[in-house]
Amino acid sequence: MTLDTLFETLFAPLKLRSKSPNTVRLYRHTIRSFSRHLGRPATTDDLTDTTVALYLSQYLAGGRSPHTVERERCTLLSLWRWAARRKIVETWPDIEPTKCPQRVPEAWTEEQLHRLFQTLAHVSGNIGEIPGSAWWTALHWIAWDTGERISAILGIRWADVDLRRKYIICRAETRKGGATDRLYEVSAECVTAMKAVRVMPLPELVLPWPYAKTYLWQRYATILRRAGLPSTRTSKFHRIRRSVASHLEANGGNATEALGHSARKVTKAYLDPRIVRRPATHERLFRPA
């Protein structure tokens, strides 16, 4: 049986019913990538330690990041273990995890955030019927006041917004995990920014994006460059989320609770130590010379 058939007819309907479309997309991407490596459609017979390990090694050698390779490993092994439990394949995987370097989290500084918001106010053109400057400004105020991921922000509906009482609800269906709604109280600046994107007739979404999803990241990279800020893969929308976590912690808040993380160790990967500063080693030691 091909892995594509296994996934589409059995695994996805039984295991991914309640998962996000992005999760399903990532599984399909992994199966296609594995098949390209083999030069033919991958089958259940290809689920061997040697074959999968060789694929992962070549994927890493091709310039992919260790984190991307590890995601591929986890995806394939999830499908493989499920097939083994169902007796579709006889062997179980035994492939070591990919070593992934833990990088220092990077957030925007206060000065960088001011520069970014100033640049947003001068974005030209329209996004649908909404002025570009208003659309991007509203997105960033919502991101700053909620700390939410970009998918949840773009999924906010006007039906879930109370501008008078300054509340926003991000529905579970648009949030990572898809399990829990989150209610946020937002600032007066955020309310003003959302009022600026209201057009008639009122669309379903607060921030409709009428273009391809990939174009969103391209446009954002242009805005970041105009602000004189890095526009690398790690400096896109999730950097705002890390900035919220870092500045909140630096001012005595609880980023784990604010971001809805399941454990403190998850939050630590969001906290920029240059913002959430602890006394340096040398500050606690006497000067021997």
VOPAGU-2260 file (C-alpha; in pm, 1 decimal, decimal comma):
REM VOPAGU-2260
SITE   aa  ch    i         X         Y         Z
SITE  MET   A    0       0,0       0,0       0,0
SITE  THR   A    1     131,7     346,5     -82,3
SITE  LEU   A    2     173,3     586,4     207,0
SITE  ASP   A    3     -50,2     829,9      23,9
SITE  THR   A    4    -332,8     573,5      13,7
SITE  LEU   A    5    -272,8     476,8     375,6
SITE  PHE   A    6    -290,9     839,1     480,3
SITE  GLU   A    7    -592,5     947,7     276,9
SITE  THR   A    8    -813,3     639,7     330,6
SITE  LEU   A    9    -725,4     536,1     685,9
SITE  PHE   A   10    -494,7     757,7     890,4
SITE  ALA   A   11    -639,2    1101,1     813,9
SITE  PRO   A   12   -1008,5    1005,6     855,2
SITE  LEU   A   13    -942,3     815,2    1178,9
SITE  LYS   A   14    -666,8    1020,2    1344,7
SITE  LEU   A   15    -682,4    1373,1    1205,9
SITE  ARG   A   16   -1055,9    1441,8    1204,0
SITE  SER   A   17   -1028,3    1717,8    1462,2
SITE  LYS   A   18    -685,5    1846,2    1359,3
SITE  SER   A   19    -624,1    2170,0    1174,5
SITE  PRO   A   20    -594,4    2184,1     794,0
SITE  ASN   A   21    -230,8    2283,3     843,8
SITE  THR   A   22    -158,3    1956,1    1026,1
SITE  VAL   A   23    -306,9    1758,8     738,8
SITE  ARG   A   24    -104,8    1966,7     494,3
SITE  LEU   A   25     220,7    1891,7     679,0
SITE  TYR   A   26     156,5    1516,7     667,5
SITE  ARG   A   27      91,3    1531,8     293,4
SITE  HIS   A   28     404,9    1739,2     242,5
SITE  THR   A   29     616,2    1482,4     429,9
SITE  ILE   A   30     478,5    1192,0     228,5
SITE  ARG   A   31     544,4    1377,3     -99,2
SITE  SER   A   32     895,7    1466,7      10,1
SITE  PHE   A   33     971,3    1106,6     111,9
SITE  SER   A   34     839,8     986,7    -225,5
SITE  ARG   A   35    1059,9    1236,4    -413,1
SITE  HIS   A   36    1359,1    1107,5    -221,2
SITE  LEU   A   37    1276,8     751,0    -330,6
SITE  GLY   A   38    1202,0     851,6    -689,7
SITE  ARG   A   39     863,4     678,8    -674,2
SITE  PRO   A   40     550,7     669,6    -454,7
SITE  ALA   A   41     651,3     565,3    -103,2
SITE  THR   A   42     487,6     247,8      28,6
SITE  THR   A   43     448,6      79,2     364,9
SITE  ASP   A   44     743,2    -144,0     268,9
SITE  ASP   A   45     962,1     168,9     282,0
SITE  LEU   A   46     891,1     213,9     652,3
SITE  THR   A   47    1223,1      70,6     765,8
SITE  ASP   A   48    1482,8     227,3     993,0
SITE  THR   A   49    1746,3     229,7     720,3
SITE  THR   A   50    1527,0     383,3     450,0
SITE  VAL   A   51    1376,8     654,3     670,3
SITE  ALA   A   52    1708,1     737,9     839,9
SITE  LEU   A   53    1877,1     776,4     500,3
SITE  TYR   A   54    1597,5    1008,7     386,0
SITE  LEU   A   55    1633,4    1223,3     698,8
SITE  SER   A   56    2011,5    1237,9     660,5
SITE  GLN   A   57    1987,6    1352,6     299,1
SITE  TYR   A   58    1714,1    1600,9     390,0
SITE  LEU   A   59    1947,2    1752,8     648,4
SITE  ALA   A   60    2241,9    1751,0     408,0
SITE  GLY   A   61    2027,1    1937,6     156,1
SITE  GLY   A   62    2029,2    2244,3     378,1
SITE  ARG   A   63    1715,0    2191,4     584,3
SITE  SER   A   64    1727,4    2303,2     944,9
SITE  PRO   A   65    1752,0    2037,0    1217,0
SITE  HIS   A   66    1412,4    2148,7    1347,3
SITE  THR   A   67    1254,8    2089,2    1004,6
SITE  VAL   A   68    1418,9    1747,0     977,4
SITE  GLU   A   69    1297,2    1655,3    1325,5
SITE  ARG   A   70     944,5    1755,5    1228,5
SITE  GLU   A   71     970,4    1524,4     926,9
SITE  ARG   A   72    1090,1    1241,6    1153,4
SITE  CYS   A   73     804,2    1291,8    1398,5
SITE  THR   A   74     547,8    1300,7    1117,2
SITE  LEU   A   75     671,1     982,5     950,5
SITE  LEU   A   76     708,2     800,3    1279,7
SITE  SER   A   77     357,9     898,2    1387,6
SITE  LEU   A   78     216,9     742,6    1070,8
SITE  TRP   A   79     450,1     442,9    1105,3
SITE  ARG   A   80     361,8     366,9    1470,3
SITE  TRP   A   81      -7,1     391,0    1391,4
SITE  ALA   A   82      37,6     143,1    1104,8
SITE  ALA   A   83     233,0     -90,9    1335,2
SITE  ARG   A   84     -42,1     -83,0    1598,9
SITE  ARG   A   85    -291,2    -171,0    1326,6
SITE  LYS   A   86     -67,4    -460,7    1207,2
SITE  ILE   A   87     -41,6    -294,4     865,6
SITE  VAL   A   88     338,6    -311,9     900,2
SITE  GLU   A   89     532,0    -561,6    1108,2
SITE  THR   A   90     817,4    -347,9    1241,2
SITE  TRP   A   91     824,6     -52,3    1478,6
SITE  PRO   A   92    1051,7     249,8    1425,1
SITE  ASP   A   93    1377,3     289,3    1616,1
SITE  ILE   A   94    1524,7     614,6    1486,5
SITE  GLU   A   95    1700,9     857,4    1717,1
SITE  PRO   A   96    1569,4    1215,7    1734,7
SITE  THR   A   97    1750,9    1484,3    1538,9
SITE  LYS   A   98    1974,7    1702,8    1752,9
SITE  CYS   A   99    1820,6    2049,0    1743,2
SITE  PRO   A  100    2023,6    2343,9    1874,9
SITE  GLN   A  101    1832,5    2558,1    2121,4
SITE  ARG   A  102    1865,8    2915,6    1997,6
SITE  VAL   A  103    1841,0    3228,6    2208,4
SITE  PRO   A  104    1482,4    3361,2    2168,8
SITE  GLU   A  105    1469,8    3695,6    1988,7
SITE  ALA   A  106    1204,2    3955,5    2061,8
SITE  TRP   A  107    1162,4    4312,9    1940,8
SITE  THR   A  108    1302,0    4579,5    2170,0
SITE  GLU   A  109    1086,3    4873,6    2273,3
SITE  GLU   A  110    1265,3    5097,8    2022,1
SITE  GLN   A  111    1216,2    4843,9    1742,5
SITE  LEU   A  112     846,0    4812,4    1821,9
SITE  HIS   A  113     801,9    5190,1    1805,5
SITE  ARG   A  114     978,1    5191,9    1469,9
SITE  LEU   A  115     759,5    4908,0    1341,2
SITE  PHE   A  116     432,4    5076,6    1442,3
SITE  GLN   A  117     546,9    5404,0    1284,9
SITE  THR   A  118     615,0    5221,2     959,2
SITE  LEU   A  119     274,5    5051,6     966,2
SITE  ALA   A  120     105,3    5392,0     974,9
SITE  HIS   A  121     254,5    5473,3     634,5
SITE  VAL   A  122     178,2    5151,8     444,6
SITE  SER   A  123      26,9    5244,9     109,5
SITE  GLY   A  124    -243,6    5078,4     -96,4
SITE  ASN   A  125    -551,7    4885,0       6,7
SITE  ILE   A  126    -618,7    4532,0     128,3
SITE  GLY   A  127    -954,9    4467,0     -26,8
SITE  GLU   A  128   -1167,9    4763,4      79,8
SITE  ILE   A  129    -948,4    4845,6     381,3
SITE  PRO   A  130    -657,3    5093,7     369,5
SITE  GLY   A  131    -332,4    4901,8     404,4
SITE  SER   A  132    -205,5    5117,7     689,7
SITE  ALA   A  133    -525,3    5056,4     889,3
SITE  TRP   A  134    -522,1    4681,1     820,7
SITE  TRP   A  135    -160,9    4628,5     929,6
SITE  THR   A  136    -193,0    4858,2    1230,2
SITE  ALA   A  137    -502,0    4675,8    1355,8
SITE  LEU   A  138    -332,2    4340,0    1312,5
SITE  HIS   A  139     -34,0    4451,3    1522,0
SITE  TRP   A  140    -242,9    4607,6    1798,2
SITE  ILE   A  141    -442,0    4286,3    1829,7
SITE  ALA   A  142    -119,1    4084,2    1829,9
SITE  TRP   A  143      34,3    4310,1    2094,8
SITE  ASP   A  144    -270,0    4313,3    2323,6
SITE  THR   A  145    -341,6    3938,7    2298,9
SITE  GLY   A  146     -10,1    3768,8    2222,1
SITE  GLU   A  147    -202,9    3540,7    1985,7
SITE  ARG   A  148     -66,9    3357,3    1683,8
SITE  ILE   A  149    -126,8    3498,9    1337,2
SITE  SER   A  150    -379,4    3226,6    1243,2
SITE  ALA   A  151    -599,3    3311,1    1542,8
SITE  ILE   A  152    -578,6    3684,5    1472,0
SITE  LEU   A  153    -680,9    3644,5    1109,0
SITE  GLY   A  154    -968,7    3422,5    1222,4
SITE  ILE   A  155   -1130,8    3682,9    1451,4
SITE  ARG   A  156   -1488,0    3757,9    1345,9
SITE  TRP   A  157   -1680,4    4077,6    1406,4
SITE  ALA   A  158   -1941,3    3862,9    1584,4
SITE  ASP   A  159   -1675,3    3790,4    1848,8
SITE  VAL   A  160   -1574,2    4152,3    1904,5
SITE  ASP   A  161   -1726,9    4390,7    2159,6
SITE  LEU   A  162   -1574,9    4730,8    2090,7
SITE  ARG   A  163   -1776,1    4904,5    2360,7
SITE  ARG   A  164   -1652,2    4677,0    2639,5
SITE  LYS   A  165   -1314,7    4620,3    2468,0
SITE  TYR   A  166   -1333,2    4241,5    2438,1
SITE  ILE   A  167   -1214,3    4001,6    2169,1
SITE  ILE   A  168   -1280,9    3628,3    2153,9
SITE  CYS   A  169   -1039,0    3406,1    1960,7
SITE  ARG   A  170   -1231,6    3090,1    1881,8
SITE  ALA   A  171   -1082,9    2746,9    1944,9
SITE  GLU   A  172   -1114,8    2653,9    1578,0
SITE  THR   A  173    -856,8    2918,0    1482,5
SITE  ARG   A  174    -615,6    2858,9    1773,5
SITE  LYS   A  175    -337,7    2602,8    1799,0
SITE  GLY   A  176    -476,9    2276,1    1929,7
SITE  GLY   A  177    -832,8    2379,9    1844,9
SITE  ALA   A  178    -955,5    2305,2    2197,2
SITE  THR   A  179   -1019,7    2631,0    2384,7
SITE  ASP   A  180   -1166,5    2973,9    2319,1
SITE  ARG   A  181    -974,2    3269,0    2467,5
SITE  LEU   A  182   -1130,5    3596,8    2577,2
SITE  TYR   A  183    -907,5    3904,7    2575,2
SITE  GLU   A  184    -961,9    4253,5    2707,0
SITE  VAL   A  185    -782,0    4494,4    2474,3
SITE  SER   A  186    -661,6    4852,5    2495,8
SITE  ALA   A  187    -826,9    5171,2    2375,2
SITE  GLU   A  188    -560,6    5191,6    2101,9
SITE  CYS   A  189    -658,6    4846,4    1979,8
SITE  VAL   A  190   -1026,8    4940,9    1972,4
SITE  THR   A  191    -948,4    5255,2    1772,4
SITE  ALA   A  192    -741,8    5048,7    1526,8
SITE  MET   A  193   -1024,6    4798,3    1479,2
SITE  LYS   A  194   -1276,9    5076,6    1422,1
SITE  ALA   A  195   -1051,0    5199,5    1140,2
SITE  VAL   A  196   -1089,1    4868,5     951,8
SITE  ARG   A  197   -1468,4    4855,6     968,9
SITE  VAL   A  198   -1617,1    4879,0     621,3
SITE  MET   A  199   -1973,6    4838,9     496,9
SITE  PRO   A  200   -2116,7    4595,8     427,8
SITE  LEU   A  201   -1944,3    4447,4     731,9
SITE  PRO   A  202   -1742,9    4136,5     634,8
SITE  GLU   A  203   -1739,8    3827,2     855,0
SITE  LEU   A  204   -1373,2    3866,1     948,8
SITE  VAL   A  205   -1216,8    4166,4    1118,6
SITE  LEU   A  206    -906,8    4134,5     900,5
SITE  PRO   A  207   -1002,0    3966,4     571,3
SITE  TRP   A  208    -701,9    3874,7     354,5
SITE  PRO   A  209    -816,1    3836,7      -7,7
SITE  TYR   A  210    -481,0    3714,2    -141,7
SITE  ALA   A  211    -274,1    3397,0    -124,7
SITE  LYS   A  212    -154,1    3312,3     225,0
SITE  THR   A  213     212,5    3314,4     119,7
SITE  TYR   A  214     174,4    3672,6      -0,5
SITE  LEU   A  215     103,3    3780,5     358,1
SITE  TRP   A  216     457,1    3687,4     460,8
SITE  GLN   A  217     605,5    3852,7     152,3
SITE  ARG   A  218     425,6    4178,9     224,6
SITE  TYR   A  219     529,3    4164,2     588,1
SITE  ALA   A  220     894,4    4113,6     494,8
SITE  THR   A  221     875,6    4432,7     287,7
SITE  ILE   A  222     728,8    4624,6     581,8
SITE  LEU   A  223     999,5    4498,7     816,9
SITE  ARG   A  224    1274,2    4601,7     575,6
SITE  ARG   A  225    1121,2    4950,0     543,4
SITE  ALA   A  226    1130,4    4974,4     922,4
SITE  GLY   A  227    1499,1    4881,2     916,8
SITE  LEU   A  228    1427,3    4552,9    1097,2
SITE  PRO   A  229    1533,8    4194,8    1023,3
SITE  SER   A  230    1297,2    4012,3     789,6
SITE  THR   A  231    1426,9    3657,3     831,3
SITE  ARG   A  232    1202,9    3355,6     890,4
SITE  THR   A  233    1233,8    3397,1    1268,6
SITE  SER   A  234    1143,8    3766,4    1255,4
SITE  LYS   A  235     790,9    3740,5    1125,2
SITE  PHE   A  236     462,9    3737,0    1319,7
SITE  HIS   A  237     576,7    3497,1    1590,4
SITE  ARG   A  238     838,5    3748,5    1697,2
SITE  ILE   A  239     555,3    3972,1    1814,8
SITE  ARG   A  240     435,3    3683,6    2033,4
SITE  ARG   A  241     785,4    3641,4    2176,8
SITE  SER   A  242     799,1    4017,4    2232,8
SITE  VAL   A  243     473,3    4011,8    2427,7
SITE  ALA   A  244     605,2    3727,6    2643,6
SITE  SER   A  245     943,2    3892,7    2705,2
SITE  HIS   A  246     819,9    4244,1    2786,1
SITE  LEU   A  247     536,6    4107,6    3000,4
SITE  GLU   A  248     779,0    3900,3    3208,1
SITE  ALA   A  249    1023,0    4190,9    3233,1
SITE  ASN   A  250     742,4    4399,2    3385,5
SITE  GLY   A  251     638,9    4136,7    3639,8
SITE  GLY   A  252     370,0    3957,0    3438,3
SITE  ASN   A  253     315,9    3586,4    3380,2
SITE  ALA   A  254     380,7    3502,3    3015,8
SITE  THR   A  255     290,2    3134,2    3062,2
SITE  GLU   A  256     -62,6    3228,7    3163,9
SITE  ALA   A  257     -94,9    3510,8    2910,7
SITE  LEU   A  258      12,8    3295,5    2614,7
SITE  GLY   A  259    -186,7    2992,8    2728,2
SITE  HIS   A  260     113,4    2762,1    2744,3
SITE  SER   A  261      70,3    2419,7    2901,0
SITE  ALA   A  262     400,3    2434,6    3089,8
SITE  ARG   A  263     660,2    2686,2    3198,4
SITE  LYS   A  264     931,5    2514,8    2993,8
SITE  VAL   A  265     737,7    2601,6    2676,3
SITE  THR   A  266     737,2    2970,1    2771,6
SITE  LYS   A  267    1113,3    2974,7    2829,7
SITE  ALA   A  268    1164,5    2932,2    2456,3
SITE  TYR   A  269     984,9    3266,6    2408,4
SITE  LEU   A  270    1171,7    3482,3    2659,3
SITE  ASP   A  271    1449,5    3699,1    2517,6
SITE  PRO   A  272    1714,1    3714,9    2795,6
SITE  ARG   A  273    1818,2    4063,1    2680,2
SITE  ILE   A  274    1471,1    4187,0    2775,4
SITE  VAL   A  275    1388,4    3951,1    3063,1
SITE  ARG   A  276    1725,6    4030,7    3213,0
SITE  ARG   A  277    1869,4    3851,5    3512,0
SITE  PRO   A  278    2182,3    3974,0    3695,6
SITE  ALA   A  279    2488,9    3871,4    3495,2
SITE  THR   A  280    2745,0    3635,9    3647,5
SITE  HIS   A  281    3008,8    3908,5    3669,0
SITE  GLU   A  282    2767,4    4131,2    3859,6
SITE  ARG   A  283    2748,9    3876,6    4140,3
SITE  LEU   A  284    3125,2    3824,0    4165,4
SITE  PHE   A  285    3398,3    4041,7    4311,8
SITE  ARG   A  286    3672,3    4174,1    4083,2
SITE  PRO   A  287    3987,3    3968,3    4157,1
SITE  ALA   A  288    4227,1    4218,0    3993,0
